[in-house]
Amino acid sequence: MWNTEIALVIMYCVTKGQRMSSTLNSDVEN
């Protein structure tokens, strides 16, 4: 079982990565 801290860090990294990828995609489209 994962620790709560690890789960929070993973979710934070995933959401941050999604935001970065979405911004990069929008920049490419524009």
PQR file with spaces between the fields and no chain letter, atoms N, CA, C, O and H, PARSE charges and radii, in Angstrom:
ATOM       1  N    MET     1       0.851   -1.209    0.000 -0.4000 1.5000
ATOM       2  CA   MET     1       0.000    0.000    0.000 -0.0000 2.0000
ATOM       3  C    MET     1       0.883    1.253    0.000  0.5500 1.7000
ATOM       4  O    MET     1       1.941    1.292    0.627 -0.5500 1.4000
ATOM       5  N    TRP     2       0.416    2.267   -0.719 -0.4000 1.5000
ATOM       6  CA   TRP     2       1.200    3.500   -0.806 -0.0000 2.0000
ATOM       7  C    TRP     2       0.971    4.379    0.410  0.5500 1.7000
ATOM       8  O    TRP     2      -0.064    4.312    1.073 -0.5500 1.4000
ATOM       9  H    TRP     2      -0.444    2.235   -1.228  0.4000 1.0000
ATOM      10  N    ASN     3       1.974    5.209    0.681 -0.4000 1.5000
ATOM      11  CA   ASN     3       1.804    6.219    1.735 -0.0000 2.0000
ATOM      12  C    ASN     3       1.001    7.375    1.157  0.5500 1.7000
ATOM      13  O    ASN     3       1.035    7.617   -0.049 -0.5500 1.4000
ATOM      14  H    ASN     3       2.815    5.264    0.142  0.4000 1.0000
ATOM      15  N    THR     4       0.291    8.076    1.997 -0.4000 1.5000
ATOM      16  CA   THR     4      -0.523    9.207    1.524 -0.0000 2.0000
ATOM      17  C    THR     4       0.356   10.263    0.878  0.5500 1.7000
ATOM      18  O    THR     4      -0.025   10.843   -0.139 -0.5500 1.4000
ATOM      19  H    THR     4       0.263    7.880    2.977  0.4000 1.0000
ATOM      20  N    GLU     5       1.529   10.524    1.452 -0.4000 1.5000
ATOM      21  CA   GLU     5       2.425   11.539    0.904 -0.0000 2.0000
ATOM      22  C    GLU     5       2.845   11.170   -0.508  0.5500 1.7000
ATOM      23  O    GLU     5       2.860   12.027   -1.392 -0.5500 1.4000
ATOM      24  H    GLU     5       1.838   10.054    2.279  0.4000 1.0000
ATOM      25  N    ILE     6       3.190    9.898   -0.736 -0.4000 1.5000
ATOM      26  CA   ILE     6       3.625    9.460   -2.063 -0.0000 2.0000
ATOM      27  C    ILE     6       2.492    9.626   -3.065  0.5500 1.7000
ATOM      28  O    ILE     6       2.706   10.100   -4.180 -0.5500 1.4000
ATOM      29  H    ILE     6       3.178    9.202   -0.018  0.4000 1.0000
ATOM      30  N    ALA     7       1.285    9.233   -2.662 -0.4000 1.5000
ATOM      31  CA   ALA     7       0.136    9.351   -3.569 -0.0000 2.0000
ATOM      32  C    ALA     7      -0.098   10.815   -3.935  0.5500 1.7000
ATOM      33  O    ALA     7      -0.361   11.124   -5.097 -0.5500 1.4000
ATOM      34  H    ALA     7       1.111    8.848   -1.755  0.4000 1.0000
ATOM      35  N    LEU     8      -0.005   11.717   -2.960 -0.4000 1.5000
ATOM      36  CA   LEU     8      -0.214   13.140   -3.235 -0.0000 2.0000
ATOM      37  C    LEU     8       0.855   13.655   -4.193  0.5500 1.7000
ATOM      38  O    LEU     8       0.539   14.402   -5.120 -0.5500 1.4000
ATOM      39  H    LEU     8       0.209   11.466   -2.016  0.4000 1.0000
ATOM      40  N    VAL     9       2.098   13.277   -3.990 -0.4000 1.5000
ATOM      41  CA   VAL     9       3.188   13.727   -4.863 -0.0000 2.0000
ATOM      42  C    VAL     9       2.969   13.225   -6.285  0.5500 1.7000
ATOM      43  O    VAL     9       3.155   13.975   -7.243 -0.5500 1.4000
ATOM      44  H    VAL     9       2.355   12.670   -3.238  0.4000 1.0000
ATOM      45  N    ILE    10       2.573   11.954   -6.431 -0.4000 1.5000
ATOM      46  CA   ILE    10       2.348   11.386   -7.764 -0.0000 2.0000
ATOM      47  C    ILE    10       1.207   12.126   -8.460  0.5500 1.7000
ATOM      48  O    ILE    10       1.321   12.491   -9.631 -0.5500 1.4000
ATOM      49  H    ILE    10       2.422   11.344   -5.652  0.4000 1.0000
ATOM      50  N    MET    11       0.114   12.346   -7.743 -0.4000 1.5000
ATOM      51  CA   MET    11      -1.026   13.054   -8.348 -0.0000 2.0000
ATOM      52  C    MET    11      -0.617   14.466   -8.741  0.5500 1.7000
ATOM      53  O    MET    11      -1.013   14.958   -9.798 -0.5500 1.4000
ATOM      54  H    MET    11       0.021   12.050   -6.793  0.4000 1.0000
ATOM      55  N    TYR    12       0.182   15.126   -7.886 -0.4000 1.5000
ATOM      56  CA   TYR    12       0.638   16.486   -8.193 -0.0000 2.0000
ATOM      57  C    TYR    12       1.478   16.484   -9.464  0.5500 1.7000
ATOM      58  O    TYR    12       1.292   17.336  -10.333 -0.5500 1.4000
ATOM      59  H    TYR    12       0.503   14.727   -7.028  0.4000 1.0000
ATOM      60  N    CYS    13       2.399   15.534   -9.579 -0.4000 1.5000
ATOM      61  CA   CYS    13       3.257   15.459  -10.767 -0.0000 2.0000
ATOM      62  C    CYS    13       2.421   15.172  -12.010  0.5500 1.7000
ATOM      63  O    CYS    13       2.664   15.761  -13.063 -0.5500 1.4000
ATOM      64  H    CYS    13       2.550   14.842   -8.874  0.4000 1.0000
ATOM      65  N    VAL    14       1.447   14.282  -11.905 -0.4000 1.5000
ATOM      66  CA   VAL    14       0.617   13.934  -13.063 -0.0000 2.0000
ATOM      67  C    VAL    14      -0.183   15.149  -13.521  0.5500 1.7000
ATOM      68  O    VAL    14      -0.228   15.454  -14.713 -0.5500 1.4000
ATOM      69  H    VAL    14       1.250   13.803  -11.049  0.4000 1.0000
ATOM      70  N    THR    15      -0.812   15.841  -12.577 -0.4000 1.5000
ATOM      71  CA   THR    15      -1.614   17.011  -12.944 -0.0000 2.0000
ATOM      72  C    THR    15      -0.712   18.098  -13.515  0.5500 1.7000
ATOM      73  O    THR    15      -1.090   18.772  -14.473 -0.5500 1.4000
ATOM      74  H    THR    15      -0.775   15.593  -11.608  0.4000 1.0000
ATOM      75  N    LYS    16       0.465   18.276  -12.942 -0.4000 1.5000
ATOM      76  CA   LYS    16       1.401   19.284  -13.445 -0.0000 2.0000
ATOM      77  C    LYS    16       1.840   18.922  -14.855  0.5500 1.7000
ATOM      78  O    LYS    16       1.929   19.790  -15.723 -0.5500 1.4000
ATOM      79  H    LYS    16       0.772   17.729  -12.163  0.4000 1.0000
ATOM      80  N    GLY    17       2.116   17.635  -15.086 -0.4000 1.5000
ATOM      81  CA   GLY    17       2.528   17.192  -16.417 -0.0000 2.0000
ATOM      82  C    GLY    17       1.417   17.414  -17.433  0.5500 1.7000
ATOM      83  O    GLY    17       1.679   17.842  -18.557 -0.5500 1.4000
ATOM      84  H    GLY    17       2.044   16.930  -14.381  0.4000 1.0000
ATOM      85  N    GLN    18       0.174   17.125  -17.044 -0.4000 1.5000
ATOM      86  CA   GLN    18      -0.951   17.317  -17.966 -0.0000 2.0000
ATOM      87  C    GLN    18      -1.095   18.793  -18.311  0.5500 1.7000
ATOM      88  O    GLN    18      -1.333   19.139  -19.468 -0.5500 1.4000
ATOM      89  H    GLN    18      -0.039   16.777  -16.131  0.4000 1.0000
ATOM      90  N    ARG    19      -0.953   19.668  -17.314 -0.4000 1.5000
ATOM      91  CA   ARG    19      -1.074   21.105  -17.575 -0.0000 2.0000
ATOM      92  C    ARG    19       0.034   21.555  -18.520  0.5500 1.7000
ATOM      93  O    ARG    19      -0.221   22.318  -19.452 -0.5500 1.4000
ATOM      94  H    ARG    19      -0.760   19.387  -16.374  0.4000 1.0000
ATOM      95  N    MET    20       1.260   21.090  -18.289 -0.4000 1.5000
ATOM      96  CA   MET    20       2.381   21.477  -19.150 -0.0000 2.0000
ATOM      97  C    MET    20       2.147   20.991  -20.573  0.5500 1.7000
ATOM      98  O    MET    20       2.361   21.742  -21.524 -0.5500 1.4000
ATOM      99  H    MET    20       1.466   20.470  -17.532  0.4000 1.0000
ATOM     100  N    SER    21       1.712   19.752  -20.730 -0.4000 1.5000
ATOM     101  CA   SER    21       1.487   19.197  -22.065 -0.0000 2.0000
ATOM     102  C    SER    21       0.372   19.957  -22.766  0.5500 1.7000
ATOM     103  O    SER    21       0.460   20.213  -23.967 -0.5500 1.4000
ATOM     104  H    SER    21       1.538   19.142  -19.957  0.4000 1.0000
ATOM     105  N    SER    22      -0.680   20.322  -22.031 -0.4000 1.5000
ATOM     106  CA   SER    22      -1.803   21.042  -22.633 -0.0000 2.0000
ATOM     107  C    SER    22      -1.339   22.424  -23.089  0.5500 1.7000
ATOM     108  O    SER    22      -1.734   22.885  -24.160 -0.5500 1.4000
ATOM     109  H    SER    22      -0.752   20.114  -21.055  0.4000 1.0000
ATOM     110  N    THR    23      -0.509   23.085  -22.290 -0.4000 1.5000
ATOM     111  CA   THR    23      -0.023   24.416  -22.667 -0.0000 2.0000
ATOM     112  C    THR    23       0.893   24.297  -23.876  0.5500 1.7000
ATOM     113  O    THR    23       0.844   25.139  -24.773 -0.5500 1.4000
ATOM     114  H    THR    23      -0.188   22.711  -21.420  0.4000 1.0000
ATOM     115  N    LEU    24       1.725   23.269  -23.911 -0.4000 1.5000
ATOM     116  CA   LEU    24       2.619   23.075  -25.063 -0.0000 2.0000
ATOM     117  C    LEU    24       1.801   22.822  -26.316  0.5500 1.7000
ATOM     118  O    LEU    24       2.119   23.357  -27.378 -0.5500 1.4000
ATOM     119  H    LEU    24       1.765   22.586  -23.183  0.4000 1.0000
ATOM     120  N    ASN    25       0.752   22.014  -26.212 -0.4000 1.5000
ATOM     121  CA   ASN    25      -0.096   21.721  -27.369 -0.0000 2.0000
ATOM     122  C    ASN    25      -0.764   22.997  -27.865  0.5500 1.7000
ATOM     123  O    ASN    25      -0.843   23.217  -29.074 -0.5500 1.4000
ATOM     124  H    ASN    25       0.494   21.579  -25.349  0.4000 1.0000
ATOM     125  N    SER    26      -1.243   23.835  -26.965 -0.4000 1.5000
ATOM     126  CA   SER    26      -1.908   25.081  -27.357 -0.0000 2.0000
ATOM     127  C    SER    26      -0.894   25.998  -28.039  0.5500 1.7000
ATOM     128  O    SER    26      -1.233   26.683  -29.004 -0.5500 1.4000
ATOM     129  H    SER    26      -1.180   23.656  -25.983  0.4000 1.0000
ATOM     130  N    ASP    27       0.350   26.019  -27.547 -0.4000 1.5000
ATOM     131  CA   ASP    27       1.374   26.850  -28.169 -0.0000 2.0000
ATOM     132  C    ASP    27       1.653   26.361  -29.582  0.5500 1.7000
ATOM     133  O    ASP    27       1.826   27.167  -30.496 -0.5500 1.4000
ATOM     134  H    ASP    27       0.626   25.462  -26.763  0.4000 1.0000
ATOM     135  N    VAL    28       1.698   25.042  -29.767 -0.4000 1.5000
ATOM     136  CA   VAL    28       1.971   24.481  -31.090 -0.0000 2.0000
ATOM     137  C    VAL    28       0.827   24.822  -32.041  0.5500 1.7000
ATOM     138  O    VAL    28       1.057   25.171  -33.199 -0.5500 1.4000
ATOM     139  H    VAL    28       1.557   24.387  -29.024  0.4000 1.0000
ATOM     140  N    GLU    29      -0.405   24.718  -31.545 -0.4000 1.5000
ATOM     141  CA   GLU    29      -1.562   25.018  -32.396 -0.0000 2.0000
ATOM     142  C    GLU    29      -1.547   26.492  -32.793  0.5500 1.7000
ATOM     143  O    GLU    29      -1.854   26.830  -33.936 -0.5500 1.4000
ATOM     144  H    GLU    29      -0.591   24.434  -30.604  0.4000 1.0000
ATOM     145  N    ASN    30      -1.193   27.366  -31.856 -0.4000 1.5000
ATOM     146  CA   ASN    30      -1.148   28.800  -32.155 -0.0000 2.0000
ATOM     147  C    ASN    30       0.150   29.101  -32.887  0.5500 1.7000
ATOM     148  O    ASN    30       0.407   30.252  -33.242 -0.5500 1.4000
ATOM     149  H    ASN    30      -0.944   27.092  -30.927  0.4000 1.0000
